[in-house]
Amino acid sequence: MSEGAVGVQSVDRALTVLEVLARVGEAGVTEIAGELGVHKSTAFRLVATLEAHRLVEQTSDRGRYRLGVGVLRLAGATTARLDLVQEARPVCRQLAADTGETVNIAVLSDRSALYLDQIAGSSALQPHNWVGQHIPLHATSNGKVLLSGLDEDQLADMLGTLARYTRLTITTKAKLRDELAEVRERGYAVAVDELEEGLTAAAAPVRNAHGDVVASMSVSGPTFRLPEPRVDEVLTLLTAAAEEVSHRLGWGHR
């Protein structure tokens, strides 16, 4: 095989590693090697190269890998978004440890919520990897928080047809506006079985130095594990964590 062909093959394999991690969330070198059909040492060299470029990173479970923040940079993420992920990550890790559930950070992008980072708690068995995915605004707690930071003109521009995902999805703009007013008043949003049957999530705003809502932080898990009393407990931890990230970004000049 020529040198050029070897190089192309390496690029192809490296891209396949990224695709595997995008699909499964996280994996060890042995699993990656199996997916690629290559020797474990070859898979390790590929992963090490991707890690050097921050396209993948090791999870808290050493020897397992997931997509890294370098993927966001390649996707055109702004410096502000990367700063947000870096400032939020230790707080998200603690929140995931305290709640046992999955913690996500999301921002507005293309009339949807773009998930920038995810930390799985101890109760989350093979959680769906939302990082890099665009999620509907009206059917999620993160989306409602992000919409709550917009003025009326921005909101009107952001909302198109409100698609129905479950029987509990909000599908009228009048009802959604009422819900957003409540989110602004109480400082958090909750979505129970609105995007998926059996999925509950709560979210709180992350603010910049000017007090603008620049992101949303959520805790999500199976509805059976997050009944209303448990959601109330989670909200206490979640709102404190979101405020901590906001302070790290300069809000309140702490």
DOMARLO-951761 format. One record per atom (N, C-alpha, C): atom name; residue number from 1; x, z, y; residue in one letter. Coordinates in steps of 0.2 Angstrom, whole numbers. Last residue first. Layout:
BEGIN
TORBA   atomo   num      c1      c3      c2   residuo
TORBA      CA   NUM       X       Z       Y         A
...
***
This chain:
BEGIN
TORBA   atomo   num      c1      c3      c2   residuo
TORBA       N   254     -95     208     190         R
TORBA      CA   254     -92     214     187         R
TORBA       C   254     -85     213     186         R
TORBA       N   253    -103     199     197         H
TORBA      CA   253     -96     201     200         H
TORBA       C   253     -93     207     197         H
TORBA       N   252    -115     194     193         G
TORBA      CA   252    -115     201     195         G
TORBA       C   252    -108     204     198         G
TORBA       N   251    -106     182     184         W
TORBA      CA   251    -113     185     187         W
TORBA       C   251    -112     192     188         W
TORBA       N   250     -95     178     178         G
TORBA      CA   250     -94     180     185         G
TORBA       C   250    -101     182     188         G
TORBA       N   249     -94     177     164         L
TORBA      CA   249     -94     171     168         L
TORBA       C   249     -94     172     176         L
TORBA       N   248     -95     190     161         R
TORBA      CA   248     -89     187     159         R
TORBA       C   248     -88     180     163         R
TORBA       N   247    -109     192     163         H
TORBA      CA   247    -104     195     167         H
TORBA       C   247     -97     192     167         H
TORBA       N   246    -114     184     153         S
TORBA      CA   246    -115     182     160         S
TORBA       C   246    -110     185     165         S
TORBA       N   245    -110     191     142         V
TORBA      CA   245    -107     185     143         V
TORBA       C   245    -108     182     150         V
TORBA       N   244    -119     202     145         E
TORBA      CA   244    -111     203     144         E
TORBA       C   244    -108     196     145         E
TORBA       N   243    -131     197     144         E
TORBA      CA   243    -129     199     150         E
TORBA       C   243    -121     200     150         E
TORBA       N   242    -131     194     130         A
TORBA      CA   242    -132     189     135         A
TORBA       C   242    -130     191     142         A
TORBA       N   241    -131     207     125         A
TORBA      CA   241    -125     203     124         A
TORBA       C   241    -125     197     129         A
TORBA       N   240    -143     212     130         A
TORBA      CA   240    -137     216     132         A
TORBA       C   240    -131     211     131         A
TORBA       N   239    -152     204     123         T
TORBA      CA   239    -152     204     130         T
TORBA       C   239    -145     207     133         T
TORBA       N   238    -149     208     109         L
TORBA      CA   238    -148     201     112         L
TORBA       C   238    -147     201     120         L
TORBA       N   237    -152     221     108         L
TORBA      CA   237    -145     219     107         L
TORBA       C   237    -144     213     110         L
TORBA       N   236    -166     220     111         T
TORBA      CA   236    -162     225     114         T
TORBA       C   236    -155     223     114         T
TORBA       N   235    -170     211     101         L
TORBA      CA   235    -170     209     108         L
TORBA       C   235    -166     214     112         L
TORBA       N   234    -169     218      89         V
TORBA      CA   234    -165     212      90         V
TORBA       C   234    -164     211      98         V
TORBA       N   233    -181     226      91         E
TORBA      CA   233    -174     229      90         E
TORBA       C   233    -169     224      92         E
TORBA       N   232    -191     216      91         D
TORBA      CA   232    -190     220      97         D
TORBA       C   232    -183     224      97         D
TORBA       N   231    -189     211      78         V
TORBA      CA   231    -188     206      84         V
TORBA       C   231    -187     211      90         V
TORBA       N   230    -194     222      71         R
TORBA      CA   230    -187     220      70         R
TORBA       C   230    -185     215      76         R
TORBA       N   229    -208     221      74         P
TORBA      CA   229    -204     227      76         P
TORBA       C   229    -196     226      76         P
TORBA       N   228    -211     207      70         E
TORBA      CA   228    -211     209      77         E
TORBA       C   228    -207     216      78         E
TORBA       N   227    -199     202      57         P
TORBA      CA   227    -206     204      60         P
TORBA       C   227    -206     207      67         P
TORBA       N   226    -188     195      51         L
TORBA      CA   226    -189     196      58         L
TORBA       C   226    -196     197      60         L
TORBA       N   225    -189     191      38         R
TORBA      CA   225    -184     196      39         R
TORBA       C   225    -184     198      47         R
TORBA       N   224    -199     182      38         F
TORBA      CA   224    -200     188      34         F
TORBA       C   224    -195     193      35         F
TORBA       N   223    -193     172      46         T
TORBA      CA   223    -198     175      49         T
TORBA       C   223    -199     182      45         T
TORBA       N   222    -175     170      45         P
TORBA      CA   222    -181     169      42         P
TORBA       C   222    -187     174      45         P
TORBA       N   221    -168     169      62         G
TORBA      CA   221    -167     170      54         G
TORBA       C   221    -174     169      51         G
TORBA       N   220    -158     170      77         S
TORBA      CA   220    -163     167      73         S
TORBA       C   220    -162     169      65         S
TORBA       N   219    -154     173      93         V
TORBA      CA   219    -153     176      86         V
TORBA       C   219    -159     173      82         V
TORBA       N   218    -146     165     107         S
TORBA      CA   218    -152     166     102         S
TORBA       C   218    -149     170      96         S
TORBA       N   217    -143     161     124         M
TORBA      CA   217    -140     164     117         M
TORBA       C   217    -146     166     113         M
TORBA       N   216    -141     147     135         S
TORBA      CA   216    -145     152     131         S
TORBA       C   216    -142     155     125         S
TORBA       N   215    -135     143     151         A
TORBA      CA   215    -135     143     144         A
TORBA       C   215    -140     148     141         A
TORBA       N   214    -137     145     164         V
TORBA      CA   214    -132     139     162         V
TORBA       C   214    -132     138     155         V
TORBA       N   213    -147     150     177         V
TORBA      CA   213    -147     149     169         V
TORBA       C   213    -142     143     167         V
TORBA       N   212    -138     157     191         D
TORBA      CA   212    -142     151     188         D
TORBA       C   212    -141     152     180         D
TORBA       N   211    -130     166     197         G
TORBA      CA   211    -136     168     194         G
TORBA       C   211    -141     163     191         G
TORBA       N   210    -118     162     201         H
TORBA      CA   210    -123     161     206         H
TORBA       C   210    -130     164     203         H
TORBA       N   209    -110     163     190         A
TORBA      CA   209    -109     168     195         A
TORBA       C   209    -114     168     201         A
TORBA       N   208    -123     160     177         N
TORBA      CA   208    -116     159     180         N
TORBA       C   208    -115     164     186         N
TORBA       N   207    -131     168     163         R
TORBA      CA   207    -131     165     170         R
TORBA       C   207    -123     165     172         R
TORBA       N   206    -141     165     149         V
TORBA      CA   206    -134     167     151         V
TORBA       C   206    -133     164     158         V
TORBA       N   205    -156     172     143         P
TORBA      CA   205    -152     168     147         P
TORBA       C   205    -145     170     148         P
TORBA       N   204    -161     174     125         A
TORBA      CA   204    -160     177     132         A
TORBA       C   204    -155     172     136         A
TORBA       N   203    -172     172     111         A
TORBA      CA   203    -166     170     115         A
TORBA       C   203    -167     173     122         A
TORBA       N   202    -176     173      94         A
TORBA      CA   202    -177     175     101         A
TORBA       C   202    -171     173     105         A
TORBA       N   201    -185     165      80         A
TORBA      CA   201    -179     165      85         A
TORBA       C   201    -181     169      91         A
TORBA       N   200    -190     162      64         T
TORBA      CA   200    -191     165      70         T
TORBA       C   200    -184     166      74         T
TORBA       N   199    -197     151      52         L
TORBA      CA   199    -191     152      56         L
TORBA       C   199    -193     156      62         L
TORBA       N   198    -208     148      45         G
TORBA      CA   198    -203     153      42         G
TORBA       C   198    -197     154      46         G
TORBA       N   197    -209     131      50         E
TORBA      CA   197    -213     137      46         E
TORBA       C   197    -207     141      43         E
TORBA       N   196    -200     127      64         E
TORBA      CA   196    -201     126      57         E
TORBA       C   196    -205     132      55         E
TORBA       N   195    -204     129      77         L
TORBA      CA   195    -200     123      76         L
TORBA       C   195    -201     121      68         L
TORBA       N   194    -212     140      76         E
TORBA      CA   194    -214     134      81         E
TORBA       C   194    -210     128      80         E
TORBA       N   193    -211     152      70         D
TORBA      CA   193    -214     147      66         D
TORBA       C   193    -216     141      71         D
TORBA       N   192    -209     159      85         V
TORBA      CA   192    -211     161      78         V
TORBA       C   192    -214     155      75         V
TORBA       N   191    -199     162      98         A
TORBA      CA   191    -202     157      95         A
TORBA       C   191    -203     159      87         A
TORBA       N   190    -197     170     114         V
TORBA      CA   190    -197     171     106         V
TORBA       C   190    -201     165     104         V
TORBA       N   189    -186     174     128         A
TORBA      CA   189    -191     170     124         A
TORBA       C   189    -191     171     117         A
TORBA       N   188    -183     185     142         Y
TORBA      CA   188    -182     182     135         Y
TORBA       C   188    -187     178     133         Y
TORBA       N   187    -188     190     154         G
TORBA      CA   187    -181     189     153         G
TORBA       C   187    -179     187     146         G
TORBA       N   186    -201     192     159         R
TORBA      CA   186    -198     197     154         R
TORBA       C   186    -191     196     152         R
TORBA       N   185    -202     182     168         E
TORBA      CA   185    -204     189     170         E
TORBA       C   185    -201     194     165         E
TORBA       N   184    -198     170     162         R
TORBA      CA   184    -195     172     168         R
TORBA       C   184    -196     180     169         R
TORBA       N   183    -208     170     151         V
TORBA      CA   183    -201     171     150         V
TORBA       C   183    -197     173     156         V
TORBA       N   182    -220     168     158         E
TORBA      CA   182    -218     175     155         E
TORBA       C   182    -211     176     153         E
TORBA       N   181    -217     155     162         A
TORBA      CA   181    -218     161     167         A
TORBA       C   181    -217     168     164         A
TORBA       N   180    -217     149     150         L
TORBA      CA   180    -211     149     154         L
TORBA       C   180    -212     155     160         L
TORBA       N   179    -231     150     147         E
TORBA      CA   179    -226     153     143         E
TORBA       C   179    -219     154     146         E
TORBA       N   178    -236     142     156         D
TORBA      CA   178    -238     149     156         D
TORBA       C   178    -233     153     152         D
TORBA       N   177    -230     130     153         R
TORBA      CA   177    -229     133     159         R
TORBA       C   177    -231     140     160         R
TORBA       N   176    -237     128     140         L
TORBA      CA   176    -229     129     141         L
TORBA       C   176    -227     132     147         L
TORBA       N   175    -250     126     144         K
TORBA      CA   175    -248     132     140         K
TORBA       C   175    -241     133     140         K
TORBA       N   174    -248     114     151         A
TORBA      CA   174    -251     119     154         A
TORBA       C   174    -249     126     151         A
TORBA       N   173    -243     105     142         K
TORBA      CA   173    -239     107     147         K
TORBA       C   173    -241     113     151         K
TORBA       N   172    -246     107     124         T
TORBA      CA   172    -249     106     131         T
TORBA       C   172    -244     109     136         T
TORBA       N   171    -240     112     112         T
TORBA      CA   171    -241     105     113         T
TORBA       C   171    -244     103     120         T
TORBA       N   170    -231     123     104         I
TORBA      CA   170    -235     122     110         I
TORBA       C   170    -234     115     112         I
TORBA       N   169    -233     125      86         T
TORBA      CA   169    -230     122      91         T
TORBA       C   169    -234     122      98         T
TORBA       N   168    -241     130      75         L
TORBA      CA   168    -240     135      81         L
TORBA       C   168    -236     132      87         L
TORBA       N   167    -241     120      66         R
TORBA      CA   167    -247     122      69         R
TORBA       C   167    -247     127      75         R
TORBA       N   166    -226     111      70         T
TORBA      CA   166    -230     116      65         T
TORBA       C   166    -236     117      69         T
TORBA       N   165    -222     101      79         Y
TORBA      CA   165    -218     102      73         Y
TORBA       C   165    -222     106      67         Y
TORBA       N   164    -228      90      90         R
TORBA      CA   164    -230      95      86         R
TORBA       C   164    -225      95      80         R
TORBA       N   163    -220      86     106         A
TORBA      CA   163    -221      84      99         A
TORBA       C   163    -223      90      95         A
TORBA       N   162    -225      83     121         L
TORBA      CA   162    -223      88     118         L
TORBA       C   162    -225      88     110         L
TORBA       N   161    -218      70     131         T
TORBA      CA   161    -223      72     126         T
TORBA       C   161    -221      77     122         T
TORBA       N   160    -207      77     143         G
TORBA      CA   160    -211      71     141         G
TORBA       C   160    -216      73     136         G
TORBA       N   159    -199      86     155         L
TORBA      CA   159    -204      86     150         L
TORBA       C   159    -207      80     149         L
TORBA       N   158    -190      85     166         M
TORBA      CA   158    -188      86     159         M
TORBA       C   158    -193      85     153         M
TORBA       N   157    -197      83     177         D
TORBA      CA   157    -193      77     175         D
TORBA       C   157    -191      78     168         D
TORBA       N   156    -204      95     178         A
TORBA      CA   156    -208      89     177         A
TORBA       C   156    -204      83     175         A
TORBA       N   155    -192     103     180         L
TORBA      CA   155    -196     104     174         L
TORBA       C   155    -201      98     173         L
TORBA       N   154    -188      99     193         Q
TORBA      CA   154    -184      98     187         Q
TORBA       C   154    -188      98     181         Q
TORBA       N   153    -199     103     200         D
TORBA      CA   153    -198      96     200         D
TORBA       C   153    -193      94     194         D
TORBA       N   152    -199     117     198         E
TORBA      CA   152    -205     113     196         E
TORBA       C   152    -203     106     195         E
TORBA       N   151    -183     122     192         D
TORBA      CA   151    -188     122     197         D
TORBA       C   151    -194     117     194         D
TORBA       N   150    -177     131     177         L
TORBA      CA   150    -178     125     181         L
TORBA       C   150    -183     126     186         L
TORBA       N   149    -176     141     168         G
TORBA      CA   149    -171     141     174         G
TORBA       C   149    -172     135     178         G
TORBA       N   148    -184     139     158         S
TORBA      CA   148    -187     144     163         S
TORBA       C   148    -182     144     169         S
TORBA       N   147    -178     130     150         L
TORBA      CA   147    -183     127     154         L
TORBA       C   147    -185     132     159         L
TORBA       N   146    -170     139     143         L
TORBA      CA   146    -166     134     147         L
TORBA       C   146    -171     131     152         L
TORBA       N   145    -180     147     136         V
TORBA      CA   145    -175     150     141         V
TORBA       C   145    -172     145     146         V
TORBA       N   144    -185     136     128         K
TORBA      CA   144    -189     140     133         K
TORBA       C   144    -185     143     138         K
TORBA       N   143    -174     133     120         G
TORBA      CA   143    -177     128     124         G
TORBA       C   143    -181     131     130         G
TORBA       N   142    -172     145     113         N
TORBA      CA   142    -167     143     117         N
TORBA       C   142    -170     138     122         N
TORBA       N   141    -184     145     105         S
TORBA      CA   141    -183     150     110         S
TORBA       C   141    -178     149     115         S
TORBA       N   140    -193     129     104         T
TORBA      CA   140    -188     134     102         T
TORBA       C   140    -187     139     107         T
TORBA       N   139    -201     119     108         A
TORBA      CA   139    -203     122     102         A
TORBA       C   139    -197     127     100         A
TORBA       N   138    -197     113     120         H
TORBA      CA   138    -203     116     120         H
TORBA       C   138    -205     120     114         H
TORBA       N   137    -184     106     116         L
TORBA      CA   137    -185     112     121         L
TORBA       C   137    -191     116     120         L
TORBA       N   136    -177     101     101         P
TORBA      CA   136    -183     101     106         P
TORBA       C   136    -183     107     110         P
TORBA       N   135    -159      99     100         I
TORBA      CA   135    -166     103      97         I
TORBA       C   135    -171     102     103         I
TORBA       N   134    -145      91      94         H
TORBA      CA   134    -150      92     100         H
TORBA       C   134    -157      94      97         H
TORBA       N   133    -130      98      87         Q
TORBA      CA   133    -136      95      87         Q
TORBA       C   133    -141      96      93         Q
TORBA       N   132    -118     105      89         G
TORBA      CA   132    -118      98      90         G
TORBA       C   132    -125      95      90         G
TORBA       N   131    -123     117      76         V
TORBA      CA   131    -118     115      82         V
TORBA       C   131    -118     107      82         V
TORBA       N   130    -131     121      66         W
TORBA      CA   130    -134     118      72         W
TORBA       C   130    -129     115      77         W
TORBA       N   129    -131     122      50         N
TORBA      CA   129    -126     122      55         N
TORBA       C   129    -129     118      61         N
TORBA       N   128    -141     134      41         H
TORBA      CA   128    -140     127      44         H
TORBA       C   128    -136     127      50         H
TORBA       N   127    -132     146      31         P
TORBA      CA   127    -137     144      37         P
TORBA       C   127    -136     137      39         P
TORBA       N   126    -129     153      18         Q
TORBA      CA   126    -128     146      20         Q
TORBA       C   126    -133     143      25         Q
TORBA       N   125    -137     167      22         L
TORBA      CA   125    -134     163      16         L
TORBA       C   125    -134     156      18         L
TORBA       N   124    -136     179      33         A
TORBA      CA   124    -138     172      33         A
TORBA       C   124    -134     169      27         A
TORBA       N   123    -133     192      34         S
TORBA      CA   123    -139     191      30         S
TORBA       C   123    -140     183      29         S
TORBA       N   122    -121     192      42         S
TORBA      CA   122    -120     194      35         S
TORBA       C   122    -127     192      31         S
TORBA       N   121    -122     178      53         G
TORBA      CA   121    -122     185      52         G
TORBA       C   121    -122     186      44         G
TORBA       N   120    -113     165      60         A
TORBA      CA   120    -118     167      55         A
TORBA       C   120    -117     174      54         A
TORBA       N   119    -113     157      76         I
TORBA      CA   119    -110     163      72         I
TORBA       C   119    -115     165      67         I
TORBA       N   118    -110     143      85         Q
TORBA      CA   118    -115     146      80         Q
TORBA       C   118    -110     151      76         Q
TORBA       N   117    -112     132      99         D
TORBA      CA   117    -108     137      95         D
TORBA       C   117    -113     141      91         D
TORBA       N   116    -120     123     106         L
TORBA      CA   116    -113     123     107         L
TORBA       C   116    -109     127     102         L
TORBA       N   115    -134     113     105         Y
TORBA      CA   115    -131     119     102         Y
TORBA       C   115    -123     118     102         Y
TORBA       N   114    -144     107     117         L
TORBA      CA   114    -138     105     113         L
TORBA       C   114    -134     112     111         L
TORBA       N   113    -160     104     119         A
TORBA      CA   113    -156     109     119         A
TORBA       C   113    -150     107     115         A
TORBA       N   112    -165      90     130         S
TORBA      CA   112    -165      94     124         S
TORBA       C   112    -160     100     124         S
TORBA       N   111    -162      81     140         R
TORBA      CA   111    -169      83     139         R
TORBA       C   111    -170      86     132         R
TORBA       N   110    -148      80     139         D
TORBA      CA   110    -152      74     137         D
TORBA       C   110    -159      76     136         D
TORBA       N   109    -146      97     138         S
TORBA      CA   109    -142      91     138         S
TORBA       C   109    -147      85     135         S
TORBA       N   108    -143     114     141         L
TORBA      CA   108    -147     108     142         L
TORBA       C   108    -143     102     142         L
TORBA       N   107    -136     124     128         V
TORBA      CA   107    -136     122     135         V
TORBA       C   107    -141     116     135         V
TORBA       N   106    -133     138     117         A
TORBA      CA   106    -136     132     118         A
TORBA       C   106    -136     130     126         A
TORBA       N   105    -127     148     104         I
TORBA      CA   105    -127     146     111         I
TORBA       C   105    -129     139     112         I
TORBA       N   104    -133     159      91         N
TORBA      CA   104    -132     152      93         N
TORBA       C   104    -131     152     101         N
TORBA       N   103    -132     168      76         V
TORBA      CA   103    -132     168      83         V
TORBA       C   103    -130     161      86         V
TORBA       N   102    -141     174      62         T
TORBA      CA   102    -137     169      65         T
TORBA       C   102    -138     169      73         T
TORBA       N   101    -140     192      58         E
TORBA      CA   101    -143     186      58         E
TORBA       C   101    -138     181      62         E
TORBA       N   100    -135     205      59         G
TORBA      CA   100    -135     202      52         G
TORBA       C   100    -137     195      52         G
TORBA       N    99    -133     212      70         T
TORBA      CA    99    -140     210      68         T
TORBA       C    99    -140     207      61         T
TORBA       N    98    -120     215      72         D
TORBA      CA    98    -125     220      73         D
TORBA       C    98    -131     218      70         D
TORBA       N    97    -114     202      69         A
TORBA      CA    97    -112     208      65         A
TORBA       C    97    -117     213      65         A
TORBA       N    96    -119     195      80         A
TORBA      CA    96    -121     193      73         A
TORBA       C    96    -119     198      68         A
TORBA       N    95    -113     202      90         L
TORBA      CA    95    -121     202      90         L
TORBA       C    95    -123     200      83         L
TORBA       N    94    -100     199      88         Q
TORBA      CA    94    -102     206      88         Q
TORBA       C    94    -110     206      87         Q
TORBA       N    93    -100     185      90         R
TORBA      CA    93     -98     188      84         R
TORBA       C    93    -100     195      83         R
TORBA       N    92    -104     185     103         C
TORBA      CA    92    -108     182      98         C
TORBA       C    92    -106     185      91         C
TORBA       N    91     -93     190     109         V
TORBA      CA    91     -99     193     110         V
TORBA       C    91    -104     191     105         V
TORBA       N    90     -83     180     106         P
TORBA      CA    90     -82     187     104         P
TORBA       C    90     -89     191     104         P
TORBA       N    89     -90     168     113         R
TORBA      CA    89     -88     169     105         R
TORBA       C    89     -87     176     103         R
TORBA       N    88     -91     167     126         A
TORBA      CA    88     -96     170     123         A
TORBA       C    88     -95     171     115         A
TORBA       N    87     -79     162     131         E
TORBA      CA    87     -81     168     134         E
TORBA       C    87     -86     171     129         E
TORBA       N    86     -79     150     124         Q
TORBA      CA    86     -73     154     123         Q
TORBA       C    86     -75     161     125         Q
TORBA       N    85     -90     143     128         V
TORBA      CA    85     -90     145     121         V
TORBA       C    85     -84     150     120         V
TORBA       N    84     -87     142     142         L
TORBA      CA    84     -93     146     140         L
TORBA       C    84     -92     148     133         L
TORBA       N    83     -77     134     142         D
TORBA      CA    83     -76     141     145         D
TORBA       C    83     -81     145     142         D
TORBA       N    82     -83     122     138         L
TORBA      CA    82     -78     125     134         L
TORBA       C    82     -77     132     136         L
TORBA       N    81     -92     120     149         R
TORBA      CA    81     -95     122     142         R
TORBA       C    81     -90     125     138         R
TORBA       N    80     -83     118     159         A
TORBA      CA    80     -87     124     159         A
TORBA       C    80     -90     126     153         A
TORBA       N    79     -77     106     155         T
TORBA      CA    79     -73     112     155         T
TORBA       C    79     -77     118     155         T
TORBA       N    78     -90      97     145         T
TORBA      CA    78     -86      99     152         T
TORBA       C    78     -82     105     150         T
TORBA       N    77     -89      86     132         A
TORBA      CA    77     -91      93     134         A
TORBA       C    77     -87      94     140         A
TORBA       N    76     -87      74     125         G
TORBA      CA    76     -88      74     132         G
TORBA       C    76     -90      81     135         G
TORBA       N    75     -83      75     112         A
TORBA      CA    75     -90      73     113         A
TORBA       C    75     -92      73     121         A
TORBA       N    74     -71      81     113         L
TORBA      CA    74     -72      74     111         L
TORBA       C    74     -79      71     113         L
TORBA       N    73     -75      94     115         R
TORBA      CA    73     -71      91     120         R
TORBA       C    73     -72      83     119         R
TORBA       N    72     -81      97     103         L
TORBA      CA    72     -85      97     109         L
TORBA       C    72     -82      93     114         L
TORBA       N    71     -70      96      94         V
TORBA      CA    71     -76      91      93         V
TORBA       C    71     -80      91     100         V
TORBA       N    70     -64     108      98         G
TORBA      CA    70     -61     101     100         G
TORBA       C    70     -66      95      99         G
TORBA       N    69     -70     118      92         V
TORBA      CA    69     -72     117      99         V
TORBA       C    69     -69     110     101         V
TORBA       N    68     -72     113      75         G
TORBA      CA    68     -69     117      80         G
TORBA       C    68     -72     115      87         G
TORBA       N    67     -81     115      60         L
TORBA      CA    67     -79     111      65         L
TORBA       C    67     -77     116      71         L
TORBA       N    66     -73     126      48         R
TORBA      CA    66     -79     123      51         R
TORBA       C    66     -76     119      57         R
TORBA       N    65     -66     133      32         Y
TORBA      CA    65     -65     129      39         Y
TORBA       C    65     -72     127      41         Y
TORBA       N    64     -57     146      24         R
TORBA      CA    64     -63     142      25         R
TORBA       C    64     -63     139      32         R
TORBA       N    63     -46     154      25         G
TORBA      CA    63     -46     149      20         G
TORBA       C    63     -52     144      20         G
TORBA       N    62     -55     169      29         R
TORBA      CA    62     -49     165      29         R
TORBA       C    62     -49     160      23         R
TORBA       N    61     -68     171      37         D
TORBA      CA    61     -67     171      30         D
TORBA       C    61     -61     166      29         D
TORBA       N    60     -70     167      50         S
TORBA      CA    60     -67     174      49         S
TORBA       C    60     -65     175      41         S
TORBA       N    59     -64     150      48         T
TORBA      CA    59     -69     155      50         T
TORBA       C    59     -66     162      49         T
TORBA       N    58     -52     139      56         Q
TORBA      CA    58     -54     144      51         Q
TORBA       C    58     -59     149      53         Q
TORBA       N    57     -58     123      63         E
TORBA      CA    57     -55     130      64         E
TORBA       C    57     -56     134      58         E
TORBA       N    56     -55     106      69         V
TORBA      CA    56     -58     111      64         V
TORBA       C    56     -54     118      65         V
TORBA       N    55     -50     102      80         L
TORBA      CA    55     -56      99      78         L
TORBA       C    55     -59     102      72         L
TORBA       N    54     -38     106      85         R
TORBA      CA    54     -43     110      86         R
TORBA       C    54     -50     107      85         R
TORBA       N    53     -26     100      81         H
TORBA      CA    53     -30      97      87         H
TORBA       C    53     -36     101      88         H
TORBA       N    52     -24     108      70         A
TORBA      CA    52     -19     108      76         A
TORBA       C    52     -22     105      82         A
TORBA       N    51     -34     105      62         E
TORBA      CA    51     -34     111      65         E
TORBA       C    51     -29     112      71         E
TORBA       N    50     -30      92      58         L
TORBA      CA    50     -36      93      62         L
TORBA       C    50     -37     100      65         L
TORBA       N    49     -19      96      50         T
TORBA      CA    49     -18      91      56         T
TORBA       C    49     -24      92      61         T
TORBA       N    48     -25     104      40         A
TORBA      CA    48     -20     107      45         A
TORBA       C    48     -19     103      51         A
TORBA       N    47     -33      94      34         V
TORBA      CA    47     -36     100      37         V
TORBA       C    47     -31     103      42         V
TORBA       N    46     -23      86      28         L
TORBA      CA    46     -28      84      33         L
TORBA       C    46     -31      89      37         L
TORBA       N    45     -16      95      20         R
TORBA      CA    45     -13      92      26         R
TORBA       C    45     -17      89      31         R
TORBA       N    44     -27      99      11         F
TORBA      CA    44     -24     104      15         F
TORBA       C    44     -20     101      21         F
TORBA       N    43     -29      87       4         A
TORBA      CA    43     -34      89       9         A
TORBA       C    43     -31      95      13         A
TORBA       N    42     -16      86      -2         T
TORBA      CA    42     -18      81       3         T
TORBA       C    42     -23      83       7         T
TORBA       N    41     -17      97     -11         S
TORBA      CA    41     -12      97      -6         S
TORBA       C    41     -13      92       0         S
TORBA       N    40     -28      93     -19         K
TORBA      CA    40     -29      99     -14         K
TORBA       C    40     -24      99      -9         K
TORBA       N    39     -31      76     -20         H
TORBA      CA    39     -27      82     -22         H
TORBA       C    39     -28      87     -17         H
TORBA       N    38     -47      69     -18         V
TORBA      CA    38     -40      69     -17         V
TORBA       C    38     -37      75     -20         V
TORBA       N    37     -61      67     -16         G
TORBA      CA    37     -58      64     -22         G
TORBA       C    37     -50      64     -21         G
TORBA       N    36     -68      73      -5         L
TORBA      CA    36     -64      67      -4         L
TORBA       C    36     -61      63     -10         L
TORBA       N    35     -74      83     -12         E
TORBA      CA    35     -78      79      -8         E
TORBA       C    35     -74      72      -7         E
TORBA       N    34     -63      90     -16         G
TORBA      CA    34     -68      87     -21         G
TORBA       C    34     -72      82     -18         G
TORBA       N    33     -57      94      -4         A
TORBA      CA    33     -53      90      -9         A
TORBA       C    33     -58      86     -14         A
TORBA       N    32     -67     103       0         I
TORBA      CA    32     -65      97       4         I
TORBA       C    32     -62      92       0         I
TORBA       N    31     -66     113     -10         E
TORBA      CA    31     -72     109      -9         E
TORBA       C    31     -71     103      -5         E
TORBA       N    30     -52     117      -7         T
TORBA      CA    30     -54     115     -14         T
TORBA       C    30     -61     111     -13         T
TORBA       N    29     -53     122       6         V
TORBA      CA    29     -49     116       5         V
TORBA       C    29     -51     113      -2         V
TORBA       N    28     -71     127      10         G
TORBA      CA    28     -64     128       8         G
TORBA       C    28     -60     122       6         G
TORBA       N    27     -82     125      23         A
TORBA      CA    27     -80     124      17         A
TORBA       C    27     -73     125      16         A
TORBA       N    26     -97     125      33         E
TORBA      CA    26     -91     127      32         E
TORBA       C    26     -89     126      25         E
TORBA       N    25    -108     114      35         G
TORBA      CA    25    -106     120      40         G
TORBA       C    25     -99     122      39         G
TORBA       N    24    -111     102      29         V
TORBA      CA    24    -111     108      25         V
TORBA       C    24    -110     115      29         V
TORBA       N    23    -110      92      39         R
TORBA      CA    23    -115      92      34         R
TORBA       C    23    -116      99      31         R
TORBA       N    22     -98      94      46         A
TORBA      CA    22    -104      93      50         A
TORBA       C    22    -110      94      45         A
TORBA       N    21     -89      94      35         L
TORBA      CA    21     -90     100      38         L
TORBA       C    21     -96     100      43         L
TORBA       N    20     -90      80      32         V
TORBA      CA    20     -92      85      27         V
TORBA       C    20     -93      92      30         V
TORBA       N    19     -85      74      44         E
TORBA      CA    19     -92      73      42         E
TORBA       C    19     -95      78      37         E
TORBA       N    18     -72      79      44         L
TORBA      CA    18     -76      81      49         L
TORBA       C    18     -84      80      47         L
TORBA       N    17     -68      72      32         V
TORBA      CA    17     -68      79      32         V
TORBA       C    17     -72      82      38         V
TORBA       N    16     -69      59      37         T
TORBA      CA    16     -74      61      31         T
TORBA       C    16     -74      69      31         T
TORBA       N    15     -59      58      46         L
TORBA      CA    15     -66      58      48         L
TORBA       C    15     -71      60      43         L
TORBA       N    14     -48      59      36         A
TORBA      CA    14     -49      64      41         A
TORBA       C    14     -56      64      44         A
TORBA       N    13     -50      47      29         R
TORBA      CA    13     -51      53      26         R
TORBA       C    13     -52      59      31         R
TORBA       N    12     -47      38      39         D
TORBA      CA    12     -54      38      36         D
TORBA       C    12     -55      44      32         D
TORBA       N    11     -34      41      42         V
TORBA      CA    11     -39      42      47         V
TORBA       C    11     -46      42      44         V
TORBA       N    10     -28      38      30         S
TORBA      CA    10     -28      44      32         S
TORBA       C    10     -33      46      38         S
TORBA       N     9     -31      24      30         Q
TORBA      CA     9     -34      28      24         Q
TORBA       C     9     -34      35      27         Q
TORBA       N     8     -23      20      40         V
TORBA      CA     8     -30      19      41         V
TORBA       C     8     -34      23      36         V
TORBA       N     7     -10      23      35         G
TORBA      CA     7     -13      26      41         G
TORBA       C     7     -20      26      42         G
TORBA       N     6     -10      14      24         V
TORBA      CA     6     -10      21      23         V
TORBA       C     6     -12      25      29         V
TORBA       N     5     -10       2      31         A
TORBA      CA     5     -16       4      27         A
TORBA       C     5     -16      11      25         A
TORBA       N     4       3       3      37         G
TORBA      CA     4      -3       2      41         G
TORBA       C     4     -10       4      37         G
TORBA       N     3      11       3      26         E
TORBA      CA     3      11       8      30         E
TORBA       C     3       5       9      34         E
TORBA       N     2       3      -4      11         S
TORBA      CA     2       7      -5      17         S
TORBA       C     2       6       2      21         S
TORBA       N     1       4       0      -6         M
TORBA      CA     1       0       0       0         M
TORBA       C     1       4       0       6         M
***
